[in-house]
Amino acid sequence: MPDGRVWSRRVRHAGDATLDRLEPLLLKLRELPALRERKRGSFYRGSGAFLHFHEDSAGIFADLKLEGDWQRFRASTARERQTLLRRVRGAL
């Protein structure tokens, strides 16, 4: 699946074990003053949902709201997480 593509495939929200694996990324996201983490791994920008994580047998994914639409990004590898962090920073 291409990065940033609007995707309708349904996957479950990331559980505690997956969020534990994402903790270094979550720490960096928590440092961004424009974001608020309302629930572990679920970030809001202002009053609107902005970023959250999913998991399934294909890996870890992040749903990021860009220009009013949710876009899904792979977040399974360190490189994918770095790319996601750059996209988040760019959107802010």
Beta strands, then each sheet from edge to edge (+ up, - down):
strand 1: 12-13
strand 2: 35-39
strand 3: 42-45
strand 4: 48-56
strand 5: 59-66
strand 6: 69-74
sheet 1: 1+ 4- 3+ 2-
sheet 2: 1+ 4- 5+ 6-
end
